[in-house]
Amino acid sequence: MALLEVKNIKKNFGKTEVLKDISFELNKGEVLAIIGSSGSGKTTLLRCLNYLEIPDCGSIIVNNVPVYDSNAAVKYTEKDIRELRLHFGLVFQSFNLFPQYTVFENVTLAPKLKIKEAIKNKTLDASDKNVALEKVNNKAYELLKMVGLSEKEKSYPCELSGGQQQRVAIARALALSPEILCFDEPTSALDPELTGEVLKVIKELANEDRTMIVVTHEMEFAKNVADKVIFMADGVIEEMGTPEEVFDNPKSYKTRAFLNKSLETF
């Protein structure tokens, strides 16, 4: 059974159709790379999965549990949406770290807010707060070690390189233990010499059998790391398959034209 099922997702902005009937599945432990030209709908699709945009139509199912259904009679509250977002972690292309907080505070902020809300809602006893906070702190130390930034825990984002900031953003996204980790062009804001350090972390996560969706313009990365590749064009999935199928034997003219323009990245 698929971990993620996306069915017939559509999204319009005004009269512009950005996503036109998007459907795909992703199994646990698989890496899906989404490629395509700017304006093809890649980022909007990720934003719909993470509830930063609400689809106009379709459904999203995670682990056999509907997290979005346009036909549902009950409308989701803000609290519902916050809970549903926990299924997904999102790493933005522009890092989006909080500049007023240290690296360690950036990674622990969301889990600590979750503890605070749990106590408020009486789903966590106040007497267990210190134990819960200790677990959050220990996990943050482990994540910073994993991304190679243990020595930067007291630094502020402005004191870090772009590659370091993006690695902090990856640790922050993992702090809430999402079932699916999403990356939106994670290296597009980086200089070429910093791109490798971020891709190295993502490759290591892939080797740990984490389920990931990576919107990327790094064709070599998509070809070598992904289990599945989706090529999007004009708001539709133009082609979908294994890296060998999409890169070595594309069936669509649009796919072939896009890859021909991207050959210099191989």
N, C-alpha and C positions, 0 to 999 in steps of 0.2 A: 504493500500500500504506500502511495506517495506521501511524503511529509507535507508538501505544499501542492495544492491544486488551485490554479487560477483559471476561472471559467468566464469567458465572454465579457471581459472587462472593457468598458467604454468610458471615455472621458472627453467632454467638450469644454472649451473655454469660449463662451459666447457662441458664435456660429462656427468656430474652428474645431473640427474633429481632430483631437490629438491622439487618442487611442481608439482604435476601431476593432472591437471584438477580439481582444487578446486572450488566448488560452494556452496554458502549458502546465506541466507537472515537474516536480523536483523531488527526488528521493533523498532520504537522510544520508548525509555524508557526501553528497554530490556538490560539485562546483559548477555553477552556471555562469558563463560569460555572455554578456549582452553587448553586441557591437552594432555600429551604424553611424551614419552621418549626424551632425548636429541638427536638431529639429525633428528627429525621427520618432521621438516619444519615449526614449529610454529613461530619462530622469523622471518624467511624469509617471511612468509605470512604477518605479521604485517609490516615489512619493505616495502613490495610491496604496502600495503594499504596507507602507509605514503610517498610513492615516494622516499624512501631511496634506494630502488631497483626498477627497471623497469621490470614488467612482460614480458615474451616473447610472451604470448598469453592470450587472455581473455578480460574481461571488468569489470569495477568497476563503479557502479551507486550509487550516493548519492542523496536522495530526488528527484528521477526521473531525475537527471542531470548526464550524463556520465562524470566521472572525469578521466577515462582511457578507451581506446578502441584500442586494437591492430590492428583493421582493419581500424582505422581512417586514412584518406588520409593526414590530416594535422599533422605535428609533433609538439609536445609541446616545447615551448621555456623555458628557465630558469625562466622567469617571470611567464609564465603559471604554471609551476610546483610549484613555491612559492605560487601562489594563490590557487592551487588545494590542497596543503598541509593543508590549513587553515580549511578544512573540518574535519581534524583529529588532535587530540592532542596525543602526545606520551610521556609516562613516561618510561625511560630506567631503566634497572636493576642496572646500575652503576651510577645513579643520573645524571651525565653529567652536573653538575652546572659549571658556569664559576667562577674559583677560585679567579679571580681578582675583582669580583663584590660582593657587599653586597647581603644579602637575598632580600631586596627590589629591588635592581637594577636587580637581576636575574629575578624577576617576571615581571618587567616593561620593560625590554630591548626590547623584540620582539614587543609589542604593540607600543612602542615609535618609533622603526624603521619603523613600518607600517605607522605611522603618517607622518614621514619624507618622506617616499616614496610617500605617497598620495599627499603631498604638491608639491613634485617634478613633479609628473605626472598631477598636477592641478585638481585632483579629490577632494581635500580639499583646501579651501581658507586659505592662511597664517594667515588671521585675526582670524580664528577659532582655531588656534593651541593651545593657552592657555587653552581654554575650553576642547579641546580633551585631552590634557595632564592631566588636573585635573580629568577627568573621568577615565583615566588610573590609576592615583595614587589612587583614591578612591576605584577602583575595587581591586587594589593590597592589600590595607589595609583590605578590606572585605575578600579576599581570604586567607590572612595570619591569620586572625582571625578564619576563618572556619577550617583551619588545625592546629589551636592551637599554632601559632608561632608569634603572634603580638609583643611579647617582643624581638624577634630576628631579627627585620627588619634591624638593622644596623650591624648585625654580618656577618662574612665571612664564607663560607662553611667549612673551616678548623676548625672553632670554634664550629661546630655542630656535634652531633652524626649522625650515619648513618640513623637512623630513622627520625631525624629532616631534614636531607638533602633530603630524599625521599619525605617528606611532602612538602618541598619547591618546589621540582620538580613537584609535583602534582599541587600546586598553579600556577606554571609557565605554565604548560600545559593548565590550565583552563583560563589563562589570555586573550587568544585570542578567547574565547567562541567557542570552536570546537563543531561541531554537534555530533562527536563520539570521546570518550576518550579511548585511547588504553594504556594498561599496558603490558610491557614485563618483566615477572618474577619480579615484583616489590619488592619482599622480599628476593630474592635469595642471595643478597649481604649483608644481615643483620644477626646479631646474633639473636638467637631465642627470647631473651627478648625484642628486638626492633621490631620484626615482627608484634606483636599485635597492636602497635600504628599506623602502616601504614595500616593494614587491617581494623582497625576501621574507618579510614578516607574513605577508598574505600567503606565500607559498608554504611556509611552515605551518600555518593554520590549515591549509588544504591537506597537508600530510597528516594532520591530526584528525582527519575525517570530519571536519566541521562543515556544516551545510552553509553554502555561501552563494550569493548572487553578486556578480561584479560587473558593473557597467564600466567599460574600459575602451580606450583607444590604443592600448598596448597589444598589438596583434600577436606578437611572439608569446607574450604571457598567456593570452587567451588560448592559443594553439597548444601550448605545452602543459598548462595547468588545469584547464577546464575539462569537465566530463561531458558537458553539453554546451553548445553555442547557439545563441539566437541572433540572427541578423534582422534588425528592424529597419523599415523604410516607410516613410509616409504614414506612420501610425499603425502599421500592421507588422506581424511576424512574416517577413518575406521568406525566410529560410530557417530551419531548425534541425539540428542533428549533432553528431559527434564532431569533434574538431577535424577529424579526417574527412568526414562527409562535407562539412561546410567549407573548409579551407582548401582541401585537395581536389574535391569533386563537386563544386557548387552547381546546383541545377538552375538557379535563377540568374537571369541576365543582370539584374540589379546587384546581386551579390558579387558576381564576377567583376562588374565595373567598380564596385566599392573596394574589393580586395586588390584589384590592379592598381588603384590609386594609393594603396597602403603598403605596397611591396617594400618600400624603403624601410619600413619598421621591422621587417623580418630579419 
